[in-house]
Protein backbone atom coordinates (compact mmCIF):
# COMPACT_ATOMS: atom_id res chain seq x y z
CA UNK A 1 0.00 0.00 0.00
CA UNK A 2 1.57 3.27 -1.12
CA UNK A 3 1.56 6.23 1.23
CA UNK A 4 1.19 9.55 -0.62
CA UNK A 5 1.01 13.14 0.56
CA UNK A 6 -2.35 14.88 0.02
CA UNK A 7 -2.62 17.34 -2.88
CA UNK A 8 -2.81 20.91 -1.73
CA UNK A 9 -6.32 21.77 -2.78
CA UNK A 10 -8.40 23.57 -0.15
CA UNK A 11 -9.62 20.46 1.70
CA UNK A 12 -6.45 18.38 1.41
CA UNK A 13 -4.25 21.34 2.31
CA UNK A 14 -5.99 21.52 5.68
CA UNK A 15 -5.31 17.80 6.21
CA UNK A 16 -1.70 18.31 5.11
CA UNK A 17 -1.17 20.98 7.76
CA UNK A 18 -2.48 18.60 10.42
CA UNK A 19 0.42 16.24 9.67
CA UNK A 20 2.71 18.95 11.00
CA UNK A 21 0.48 19.71 14.00
CA UNK A 22 0.85 16.12 15.20
CA UNK A 23 3.17 16.14 18.19
CA UNK A 24 5.97 14.06 16.69
CA UNK A 25 8.96 15.99 18.07
CA UNK A 26 9.50 13.64 21.01
CA UNK A 27 9.14 10.60 18.76
CA UNK A 28 11.72 11.93 16.33
CA UNK A 29 14.08 12.67 19.24
CA UNK A 30 13.76 9.02 20.28
CA UNK A 31 14.37 7.82 16.73
CA UNK A 32 17.42 10.06 16.31
CA UNK A 33 19.19 8.26 19.19
CA UNK A 34 19.35 5.11 17.09
CA UNK A 35 18.67 5.84 13.42
CA UNK A 36 18.71 8.64 10.86
CA UNK A 37 15.62 9.40 8.78
CA UNK A 38 15.12 11.75 5.86
CA UNK A 39 12.35 14.33 5.89
CA UNK A 40 10.42 12.20 3.42
CA UNK A 41 10.71 9.14 5.68
CA UNK A 42 9.54 11.19 8.64
CA UNK A 43 6.50 12.28 6.66
CA UNK A 44 5.71 8.67 5.74
CA UNK A 45 6.00 7.59 9.38
CA UNK A 46 3.78 10.44 10.58
CA UNK A 47 1.21 9.45 7.97
CA UNK A 48 1.08 5.89 9.33
CA UNK A 49 0.54 6.95 12.94
CA UNK A 50 -2.49 8.39 14.70
CA UNK A 51 -2.61 10.91 17.52
CA UNK A 52 -4.87 10.06 20.45
CA UNK A 53 -5.81 11.72 23.72
CA UNK A 54 -7.05 9.60 26.62
CA UNK A 55 -8.41 10.43 30.04
CA UNK A 56 -7.00 9.21 33.34
CA UNK A 57 -8.25 5.67 33.92
CA UNK A 58 -9.09 5.00 30.27
CA UNK A 59 -7.99 1.63 28.89
CA UNK A 60 -5.92 1.28 25.77
CA UNK A 61 -5.97 -2.52 25.94
CA UNK A 62 -8.19 -4.83 28.00
CA UNK A 63 -7.13 -8.28 29.15
CA UNK A 64 -8.46 -10.79 26.57
CA UNK A 65 -8.99 -7.97 24.08
CA UNK A 66 -6.72 -7.38 21.08
CA UNK A 67 -3.91 -4.80 21.11
CA UNK A 68 -4.60 -3.15 17.78
CA UNK A 69 -1.81 -0.59 18.22
CA UNK A 70 1.38 0.10 20.07
CA UNK A 71 1.55 3.47 21.80
CA UNK A 72 4.28 6.11 22.09
CA UNK A 73 3.61 8.45 25.02
CA UNK A 74 4.07 12.15 24.24
CA UNK A 75 2.37 13.40 27.40
CA UNK A 76 1.18 11.68 30.58
CA UNK A 77 1.77 8.19 31.95
CA UNK A 78 0.44 4.69 31.25
CA UNK A 79 0.80 1.30 32.94
CA UNK A 80 0.62 -2.32 31.89
CA UNK A 81 -0.66 -4.75 34.51
CA UNK A 82 -2.51 -8.00 35.11
CA UNK A 83 -4.76 -9.30 37.88
CA UNK A 84 -4.03 -12.61 39.58
CA UNK A 85 -6.67 -15.16 40.56
CA UNK A 86 -7.30 -13.25 43.81
CA UNK A 87 -7.82 -9.97 41.97
CA UNK A 88 -4.47 -8.50 43.07
CA UNK A 89 -2.90 -6.06 40.65
CA UNK A 90 0.65 -6.70 39.39
CA UNK A 91 2.39 -3.87 37.53
CA UNK A 92 4.49 -5.04 34.59
CA UNK A 93 5.50 -1.74 33.02
CA UNK A 94 5.27 2.02 33.43
CA UNK A 95 5.52 4.39 30.48
CA UNK A 96 6.02 8.15 30.63
CA UNK A 97 6.92 10.64 27.93
CA UNK A 98 9.21 9.14 25.30
CA UNK A 99 8.38 5.49 26.02
CA UNK A 100 6.43 2.86 24.07
CA UNK A 101 3.81 0.65 25.70
CA UNK A 102 1.35 -2.09 24.70
CA UNK A 103 0.68 -5.77 25.24
CA UNK A 104 3.51 -6.74 22.91
CA UNK A 105 2.50 -10.34 22.31
CA UNK A 106 -1.06 -9.37 21.49
CA UNK A 107 0.15 -6.54 19.24
CA UNK A 108 2.46 -8.84 17.29
CA UNK A 109 0.20 -11.89 17.10
CA UNK A 110 -3.19 -10.14 17.16
CA UNK A 111 -4.28 -12.70 19.74
CA UNK A 112 -6.05 -11.98 23.07
CA UNK A 113 -4.06 -9.82 25.45
CA UNK A 114 -2.65 -11.04 28.76
CA UNK A 115 -2.35 -7.52 30.16
CA UNK A 116 -4.39 -4.40 30.70
CA UNK A 117 -2.93 -1.12 29.45
CA UNK A 118 -4.39 1.91 31.22
CA UNK A 119 -3.71 5.66 31.43
CA UNK A 120 -2.60 6.85 34.88
CA UNK A 121 -2.97 10.49 33.89
CA UNK A 122 -4.69 12.38 31.10
CA UNK A 123 -2.32 11.38 28.32
CA UNK A 124 -1.45 12.04 24.70
CA UNK A 125 -0.18 9.22 22.51
CA UNK A 126 1.01 8.43 19.04
CA UNK A 127 -0.42 5.09 17.96
CA UNK A 128 1.09 2.75 15.39
CA UNK A 129 -1.60 0.31 14.19
CA UNK A 130 -0.58 -3.33 13.82
CA UNK A 131 -1.75 -3.40 10.21
CA UNK A 132 0.65 -0.55 9.36
CA UNK A 133 3.82 -2.19 10.70
CA UNK A 134 4.86 -4.06 7.53
CA UNK A 135 4.05 -0.99 5.44
CA UNK A 136 6.31 1.02 7.75
CA UNK A 137 9.17 -1.49 7.44
CA UNK A 138 8.84 -1.49 3.64
CA UNK A 139 8.64 2.28 3.31
CA UNK A 140 11.03 3.20 6.15
CA UNK A 141 13.44 0.23 6.51
CA UNK A 142 15.43 1.92 9.29
CA UNK A 143 12.44 1.53 11.60
CA UNK A 144 13.09 -2.21 11.75
CA UNK A 145 16.53 -1.46 13.23
CA UNK A 146 14.99 1.04 15.65
CA UNK A 147 12.43 -1.42 17.01
CA UNK A 148 15.03 -4.17 17.20
CA UNK A 149 17.25 -1.96 19.37
CA UNK A 150 14.55 -0.83 21.78
CA UNK A 151 13.11 -4.35 22.03
CA UNK A 152 16.54 -5.77 22.85
CA UNK A 153 17.05 -3.14 25.53
CA UNK A 154 13.63 -3.81 27.00
CA UNK A 155 14.38 -7.54 27.13
CA UNK A 156 17.70 -6.95 28.92
CA UNK A 157 15.94 -4.65 31.40
CA UNK A 158 13.32 -7.33 32.00
CA UNK A 159 16.02 -9.91 32.71
CA UNK A 160 17.70 -7.57 35.19
CA UNK A 161 14.39 -7.06 36.93
CA UNK A 162 13.89 -10.82 37.31
CA UNK A 163 17.35 -11.17 38.85
CA UNK A 164 16.68 -8.27 41.24
CA UNK A 165 13.38 -9.76 42.37
CA UNK A 166 15.07 -13.08 43.11
CA UNK A 167 18.33 -11.93 44.64
CA UNK A 168 17.87 -8.45 46.12
CA UNK A 169 16.20 -7.32 49.33
CA UNK A 170 13.11 -5.14 48.95
CA UNK A 171 14.93 -2.01 50.09
CA UNK A 172 17.70 -2.54 47.55
CA UNK A 173 15.11 -3.08 44.80
CA UNK A 174 13.44 0.18 45.75
CA UNK A 175 16.73 2.09 45.71
CA UNK A 176 17.58 0.57 42.32
CA UNK A 177 14.15 1.62 41.03
CA UNK A 178 14.67 5.20 42.24
CA UNK A 179 18.08 5.38 40.59
CA UNK A 180 16.93 3.94 37.27
CA UNK A 181 13.60 5.81 37.06
CA UNK A 182 14.08 9.12 38.91
CA UNK A 183 11.20 10.84 37.10
CA UNK A 184 8.57 8.21 37.85
CA UNK A 185 8.15 7.96 41.61
CA UNK A 186 6.90 11.52 42.09
CA UNK A 187 4.15 10.94 39.52
CA UNK A 188 3.00 7.44 40.46
CA UNK A 189 0.95 6.36 43.48
CA UNK A 190 3.00 4.54 46.11
CA UNK A 191 0.81 1.44 45.88
CA UNK A 192 1.67 1.13 42.17
CA UNK A 193 5.40 1.45 42.81
CA UNK A 194 5.02 -1.21 45.52
CA UNK A 195 3.17 -3.49 43.11
CA UNK A 196 5.95 -3.07 40.54
CA UNK A 197 8.51 -3.99 43.20
CA UNK A 198 6.47 -6.99 44.34
CA UNK A 199 5.82 -5.73 47.89
CA UNK A 200 2.91 -4.21 49.77
CA UNK A 201 2.34 -0.45 49.94
CA UNK A 202 2.64 -0.65 53.74
CA UNK A 203 6.04 -2.33 53.52
CA UNK A 204 7.25 0.24 51.00
CA UNK A 205 6.15 3.00 53.38
CA UNK A 206 8.27 1.43 56.13
CA UNK A 207 11.25 1.19 53.78
CA UNK A 208 10.96 4.85 52.80
CA UNK A 209 10.64 5.89 56.43
CA UNK A 210 13.74 3.87 57.36
CA UNK A 211 15.73 5.40 54.51
CA UNK A 212 14.64 8.91 55.49
CA UNK A 213 15.67 8.31 59.11
CA UNK A 214 19.07 7.00 58.00
CA UNK A 215 19.62 10.09 55.88
CA UNK A 216 18.79 12.28 58.91
CA UNK A 217 21.03 10.21 61.16
CA UNK A 218 18.14 8.96 63.30
CA UNK A 219 18.67 5.55 64.87
C-alpha positions in Angstrom: 0.0 0.0 0.0 1.6 3.3 -1.1 1.6 6.2 1.2 1.2 9.5 -0.6 1.0 13.1 0.6 -2.3 14.9 0.0 -2.6 17.3 -2.9 -2.8 20.9 -1.7 -6.3 21.8 -2.8 -8.4 23.6 -0.2 -9.6 20.5 1.7 -6.5 18.4 1.4 -4.2 21.3 2.3 -6.0 21.5 5.7 -5.3 17.8 6.2 -1.7 18.3 5.1 -1.2 21.0 7.8 -2.5 18.6 10.4 0.4 16.2 9.7 2.7 18.9 11.0 0.5 19.7 14.0 0.8 16.1 15.2 3.2 16.1 18.2 6.0 14.1 16.7 9.0 16.0 18.1 9.5 13.6 21.0 9.1 10.6 18.8 11.7 11.9 16.3 14.1 12.7 19.2 13.8 9.0 20.3 14.4 7.8 16.7 17.4 10.1 16.3 19.2 8.3 19.2 19.3 5.1 17.1 18.7 5.8 13.4 18.7 8.6 10.9 15.6 9.4 8.8 15.1 11.7 5.9 12.4 14.3 5.9 10.4 12.2 3.4 10.7 9.1 5.7 9.5 11.2 8.6 6.5 12.3 6.7 5.7 8.7 5.7 6.0 7.6 9.4 3.8 10.4 10.6 1.2 9.5 8.0 1.1 5.9 9.3 0.5 7.0 12.9 -2.5 8.4 14.7 -2.6 10.9 17.5 -4.9 10.1 20.4 -5.8 11.7 23.7 -7.1 9.6 26.6 -8.4 10.4 30.0 -7.0 9.2 33.3 -8.2 5.7 33.9 -9.1 5.0 30.3 -8.0 1.6 28.9 -5.9 1.3 25.8 -6.0 -2.5 25.9 -8.2 -4.8 28.0 -7.1 -8.3 29.1 -8.5 -10.8 26.6 -9.0 -8.0 24.1 -6.7 -7.4 21.1 -3.9 -4.8 21.1 -4.6 -3.1 17.8 -1.8 -0.6 18.2 1.4 0.1 20.1 1.6 3.5 21.8 4.3 6.1 22.1 3.6 8.4 25.0 4.1 12.1 24.2 2.4 13.4 27.4 1.2 11.7 30.6 1.8 8.2 31.9 0.4 4.7 31.2 0.8 1.3 32.9 0.6 -2.3 31.9 -0.7 -4.8 34.5 -2.5 -8.0 35.1 -4.8 -9.3 37.9 -4.0 -12.6 39.6 -6.7 -15.2 40.6 -7.3 -13.3 43.8 -7.8 -10.0 42.0 -4.5 -8.5 43.1 -2.9 -6.1 40.6 0.7 -6.7 39.4 2.4 -3.9 37.5 4.5 -5.0 34.6 5.5 -1.7 33.0 5.3 2.0 33.4 5.5 4.4 30.5 6.0 8.1 30.6 6.9 10.6 27.9 9.2 9.1 25.3 8.4 5.5 26.0 6.4 2.9 24.1 3.8 0.7 25.7 1.4 -2.1 24.7 0.7 -5.8 25.2 3.5 -6.7 22.9 2.5 -10.3 22.3 -1.1 -9.4 21.5 0.1 -6.5 19.2 2.5 -8.8 17.3 0.2 -11.9 17.1 -3.2 -10.1 17.2 -4.3 -12.7 19.7 -6.0 -12.0 23.1 -4.1 -9.8 25.5 -2.6 -11.0 28.8 -2.3 -7.5 30.2 -4.4 -4.4 30.7 -2.9 -1.1 29.4 -4.4 1.9 31.2 -3.7 5.7 31.4 -2.6 6.9 34.9 -3.0 10.5 33.9 -4.7 12.4 31.1 -2.3 11.4 28.3 -1.4 12.0 24.7 -0.2 9.2 22.5 1.0 8.4 19.0 -0.4 5.1 18.0 1.1 2.8 15.4 -1.6 0.3 14.2 -0.6 -3.3 13.8 -1.8 -3.4 10.2 0.7 -0.6 9.4 3.8 -2.2 10.7 4.9 -4.1 7.5 4.1 -1.0 5.4 6.3 1.0 7.7 9.2 -1.5 7.4 8.8 -1.5 3.6 8.6 2.3 3.3 11.0 3.2 6.1 13.4 0.2 6.5 15.4 1.9 9.3 12.4 1.5 11.6 13.1 -2.2 11.7 16.5 -1.5 13.2 15.0 1.0 15.7 12.4 -1.4 17.0 15.0 -4.2 17.2 17.3 -2.0 19.4 14.6 -0.8 21.8 13.1 -4.4 22.0 16.5 -5.8 22.8 17.1 -3.1 25.5 13.6 -3.8 27.0 14.4 -7.5 27.1 17.7 -6.9 28.9 15.9 -4.7 31.4 13.3 -7.3 32.0 16.0 -9.9 32.7 17.7 -7.6 35.2 14.4 -7.1 36.9 13.9 -10.8 37.3 17.4 -11.2 38.8 16.7 -8.3 41.2 13.4 -9.8 42.4 15.1 -13.1 43.1 18.3 -11.9 44.6 17.9 -8.4 46.1 16.2 -7.3 49.3 13.1 -5.1 49.0 14.9 -2.0 50.1 17.7 -2.5 47.5 15.1 -3.1 44.8 13.4 0.2 45.8 16.7 2.1 45.7 17.6 0.6 42.3 14.2 1.6 41.0 14.7 5.2 42.2 18.1 5.4 40.6 16.9 3.9 37.3 13.6 5.8 37.1 14.1 9.1 38.9 11.2 10.8 37.1 8.6 8.2 37.8 8.2 8.0 41.6 6.9 11.5 42.1 4.1 10.9 39.5 3.0 7.4 40.5 0.9 6.4 43.5 3.0 4.5 46.1 0.8 1.4 45.9 1.7 1.1 42.2 5.4 1.5 42.8 5.0 -1.2 45.5 3.2 -3.5 43.1 5.9 -3.1 40.5 8.5 -4.0 43.2 6.5 -7.0 44.3 5.8 -5.7 47.9 2.9 -4.2 49.8 2.3 -0.4 49.9 2.6 -0.6 53.7 6.0 -2.3 53.5 7.2 0.2 51.0 6.1 3.0 53.4 8.3 1.4 56.1 11.2 1.2 53.8 11.0 4.8 52.8 10.6 5.9 56.4 13.7 3.9 57.4 15.7 5.4 54.5 14.6 8.9 55.5 15.7 8.3 59.1 19.1 7.0 58.0 19.6 10.1 55.9 18.8 12.3 58.9 21.0 10.2 61.2 18.1 9.0 63.3 18.7 5.6 64.9 
